[in-house]
Amino acid sequence: MQNISSTSVTESVEKNSIIFGPINSRRFGMSLGIDLSPSHKQCNFDCLYCELAPATTVAKQDIILSVSEIINELTKHLNENIDVITLTANGEPTLYPYLDELIDAINAIKGDTQTLILTNSATLMQSRVYNALLKLDQVKLSLDAVSPDVFKKIDRPHESIKIEDIVEKVQEFSKEYKGKLFIEILFVHGLNDTKEEIEKLNDVLLSINASRIDLGTIDRPPAYPVIGISYKELHQLAQLFNSSLPIHIASRQHAEANKATYSEEDIINTLDKRPLTQEDINLLFDDSSKKRLQKLLQEKKIAIKNLDNIEFYIPTENLHRKREKN
């Protein structure tokens, strides 16, 4: 393993702050987190919606943990009850300069536990990052916008980062990667929630081989004075995406959902356009509609499909429908 960086955080960071959890994640199971920047925010984005305080963007980390330090802490906390080891950071985890070596070291001790990274996608242009991520079991890439102006407003990237380059590399990576690839889009009111931006995102998503596409919004206090959108608005936006895309509404902001009455035909048509989870059903359907859903399930007109830890209701005839491509 490499020598400890000349700027070590051993003195300034308590070792147990490197590892956090385990946390029971609805999307990824029981997750044990590794914070690759526990001392302070080190990120190439300064997103409007970030729960961390605003900070100047950086192209590399200046305070660096050693691989041995991380592995020593991971070994103390890893057990058979963990579903996934999640690489994240106070900032962007792929800025960690020894990422490839760290992933190799984790893979050597993880056993059957899955590995996951949560990244903003912006460093995929670097071959060392690209190749390192290929070794992971699961990768979650953020893609909040594809229009340059909208991307800059929301994600406030380092000046060297261009959304066109990110999109190209995400497309390339999705074709080569053999694990589970998740795309996350976080919507900010008045910025990337327009019909025009959704159309552009839709076209790009159709060219990406994603296991699941998570739509979310702001549900923690943001760094800047922006607001999210309601669950109802998220649901409406989800309808604008191509029905073949594996869309999942991941937001915890549910207060404004309105329950409605759906006929059997309405239910089938709704699920045909966009499969729903039980949580979605509870928020959108009134009691009579839930009973109709159960009737359709018993009649096998509706089925339940498990998509990477999440169960969706879907018309039975769609179970084997192939994804459409542009």
C-alpha positions, 0 to 999 in steps of 0.5 A, a space after each residue: 500500500 502507498 505511504 501516508 500522504 504528507 498531509 495526514 488526517 490521523 491527528 485531526 480526524 477521529 478514526 471512527 468518523 471514517 466509518 458510519 452506520 450501518 444504515 438501513 437504506 431503502 434503495 441499497 439495503 443495510 449500508 456501512 459507509 466509508 467517508 473518504 473526506 471525514 475532516 471537511 468538504 472536498 468537492 468539485 461541485 458546490 451544489 445548490 441543494 447540498 446539505 453541507 455548507 458552501 465551499 470553494 470547488 477543488 480538483 483534488 483532495 488536500 487532506 488525504 487518508 491512507 488506504 491502510 487507515 481506512 481498511 483497518 477501520 473497515 475491518 473493525 465494523 464489517 460483519 455478515 449483516 452488512 449488505 453493501 459497503 458504500 464509498 462516499 465523502 464530505 464532498 466527492 469520493 472519486 477525488 480520493 487519489 488512491 481509489 483504485 488501490 482502496 477498492 482492491 483492498 476492500 474487494 480482498 476482504 468483503 466476501 459476499 458483501 456488495 460494494 457501492 460508490 455514490 459519485 457526481 459522475 464528473 471524474 469519469 473522464 479520468 481513466 484511473 477513476 473510470 477503471 476503478 469504478 468498473 471493479 465495484 458491484 454497484 455504482 450510483 451516478 448523479 445526472 441532475 441536468 444535461 443542458 450546460 446552463 442548467 447544469 452550471 446553475 444547479 451543480 456549480 461545478 469546478 471550472 474544468 468540468 463540462 456536462 457534455 464530457 460527463 454525459 459522453 463518459 456516463 454513456 460509455 461507462 454504462 455500456 462497459 460496466 457489468 454491475 448494477 448502475 443507478 442514475 440519480 436526478 435531484 430536482 430543484 424548483 424552477 431549474 431542472 424541472 421544466 418540460 424542456 430539460 426533462 425532454 433532454 434528460 429523457 433522450 440521454 437516459 435512453 442511451 444509458 444502460 441503467 438498472 434504476 433511475 432515481 428521481 428525488 428532490 430537496 429533503 434536507 436543509 440546502 446550502 443555498 436558498 432553493 426549494 424542492 418540489 412536492 411528491 405530486 410534482 415528482 410523480 407528474 415529472 416521472 410521467 414525462 419520461 419514456 415508459 421503458 425507463 426504470 424510473 423510481 421516485 426516491 424522495 422522502 418529501 411526501 407531504 403534498 401527495 393527494 390521494 385519488 380514485 382510480 378505476 381498474 382501467 386507470 390503474 393498469 394505464 397508470 402502471 403501464 406508463 410508470 410502475 409504482 411502489 407500495 409507498 407510491 400506492 399508499 400516497 396516491 390511491 384512496 382505499 377503494 383504489 387499493 382494493 381494486 389494485 389487490 383484485 387485479 393482483 389476484 387476477 394476475 393482471 398486475 404483477 410485482 417486479 423486484 428491481 434491485 431491492 425495490 418492489 414495483 407494481 407493473 402490468 403482467 404483460 409488461 414483465 418481459 417488455 424490452 426497453 425501447 431505444 432511440 
